Amino acid sequence: MRLKSYLLLIVISAGLMTACNNSIKKAFQELENMPIQDYSYVVQPEYSETKEALEFKIKELFSSDEVKVGAVGLHKYNDQTNSQENEKYWIKAVLLNSKSIEDFKDEQKMDALGREVAKSVLANIINSEKYDKIEITFVLQWNDGVQRQVKQNIFYKIPQLEVTTLE
């Protein structure tokens, strides 16, 4: 009786592995047939100075360890045609360990600080009218024996700088 149970378990396991293997093969085939990602729809920012100069300016203004500014793009694929759709792009600024953060958990203070950063970034982008959103990301990173970080993303509509979402 025990042998029959083991045999039944082996047969069921083999069947499940075959079914899973077929699903995995199908998923890999779908990935192989996906078109190459095309981010040419993303409008690149034109800086009044250089990108590096803007990043340095923001870094100094908001007492950050590091700052990165650029354009970000996102799209989905149509299930039937595999063509790109819902293409979106926006400006993004990331500030690492900004000493301007008073209280990371205070939504109003973070919103106000994010709005200040957004104004400073947009003031240095010549073609900012081509964007409808800006994302400000604050990252706090520390090492207490283990590398840790928390981050907060805030999206603003351009030009009024009202808080919004990615959608």
C-alpha positions in Angstrom: 0.0 0.0 0.0 2.8 2.4 0.9 4.5 1.7 -2.5 1.3 2.6 -4.3 1.1 5.9 -2.5 4.7 6.8 -3.4 4.1 5.8 -7.0 0.9 7.9 -7.2 2.8 10.8 -5.6 5.6 10.5 -8.2 3.1 10.3 -11.1 1.2 13.4 -9.9 4.5 15.3 -9.3 5.7 14.4 -12.8 2.4 15.6 -14.3 2.6 18.9 -12.4 6.2 19.4 -13.5 5.3 18.8 -17.1 2.4 21.2 -16.9 4.5 23.9 -15.2 7.3 23.3 -17.7 4.9 23.9 -20.6 3.7 27.2 -19.0 7.3 28.3 -18.5 8.2 27.5 -22.1 5.2 29.4 -23.3 6.1 32.4 -21.2 9.7 32.4 -22.6 8.4 32.1 -26.1 6.2 35.1 -25.6 9.1 37.1 -24.2 11.3 36.1 -27.2 8.6 37.3 -29.6 8.2 40.7 -27.9 9.4 43.6 -30.0 12.4 45.6 -28.9 11.5 48.4 -26.5 11.3 51.8 -28.1 11.6 54.8 -25.9 11.9 57.3 -28.7 8.6 58.8 -27.6 10.3 60.1 -24.4 11.0 63.8 -24.9 14.5 64.5 -23.4 14.8 67.7 -21.2 16.7 70.6 -22.6 18.6 72.2 -19.8 19.3 75.9 -19.5 22.8 75.0 -18.4 24.0 71.4 -18.3 22.3 68.4 -16.7 25.3 68.2 -14.3 25.1 71.9 -13.4 21.4 71.5 -12.6 22.0 68.3 -10.5 24.8 70.2 -8.6 22.5 73.2 -8.0 19.7 71.0 -6.6 22.2 69.0 -4.5 23.5 72.2 -2.9 20.0 73.9 -2.5 18.5 70.9 -0.8 21.7 69.6 1.0 21.6 66.2 -0.6 24.3 63.5 -0.9 23.4 62.9 -4.5 20.8 64.2 -7.1 19.8 62.8 -10.5 17.4 64.5 -12.9 16.1 63.2 -16.2 13.1 61.9 -18.2 11.4 58.6 -17.6 9.2 56.6 -19.9 6.6 53.9 -19.4 4.5 51.8 -21.7 2.4 48.7 -22.0 2.0 46.1 -24.7 -1.2 45.2 -26.6 -2.0 41.6 -25.8 -3.0 40.8 -29.4 -0.5 42.7 -31.5 2.4 43.1 -29.0 2.6 46.8 -30.1 3.5 49.5 -27.5 0.6 51.5 -26.2 -0.2 53.9 -23.3 3.1 55.6 -23.7 3.8 58.1 -20.9 6.8 60.1 -20.0 7.6 62.7 -17.3 10.5 64.5 -15.6 12.0 62.8 -12.6 14.3 64.1 -9.9 15.8 61.9 -7.2 17.4 63.3 -4.0 19.4 61.0 -1.8 19.7 61.9 1.9 18.5 65.4 1.7 19.0 67.3 4.9 16.1 69.6 4.0 13.7 66.8 5.1 12.3 67.8 8.4 9.9 64.9 8.9 9.7 62.1 6.3 6.3 60.9 7.7 4.7 64.4 7.5 2.8 64.4 4.2 2.3 68.2 4.2 6.0 69.0 4.8 7.1 66.5 2.2 4.6 67.8 -0.3 5.9 71.4 0.3 9.5 70.3 0.0 8.7 68.3 -3.1 7.0 71.4 -4.7 10.1 73.5 -4.0 12.3 70.9 -5.6 9.9 70.7 -8.6 10.0 74.5 -9.0 13.8 74.6 -8.9 14.1 71.7 -11.5 11.5 73.1 -13.9 13.0 76.6 -13.7 16.1 75.1 -15.4 14.4 73.0 -18.1 13.7 75.0 -21.2 11.2 72.6 -22.8 9.2 71.9 -19.6 5.9 72.7 -21.4 6.3 69.4 -23.2 5.7 67.5 -19.9 2.5 67.2 -18.0 4.1 65.7 -14.8 7.2 65.8 -12.7 8.1 63.1 -10.1 10.2 64.0 -7.1 11.7 61.0 -5.2 13.2 61.4 -1.8 15.4 58.6 -0.7 16.8 58.2 2.8 19.6 55.6 3.0 21.6 54.4 6.0 23.7 51.5 7.2 23.3 50.2 10.7 25.0 47.0 9.9 22.5 46.3 7.2 22.0 48.7 4.2 18.5 50.2 4.6 16.5 52.8 2.7 13.0 54.4 2.6 11.8 56.4 -0.3 8.8 58.6 -1.1 7.6 59.5 -4.6 5.5 62.5 -5.2 4.0 63.3 -8.6 3.0 66.9 -9.5 1.0 68.2 -12.5 2.8 70.8 -14.6 2.5 73.8 -14.5 0.3 74.2 -11.4 2.3 71.7 -9.3 -0.7 70.0 -7.8 -0.1 66.6 -6.3 -1.3 63.9 -8.6 -0.6 60.2 -9.5 1.2 58.5 -12.3 -2.1 57.6 -14.0 
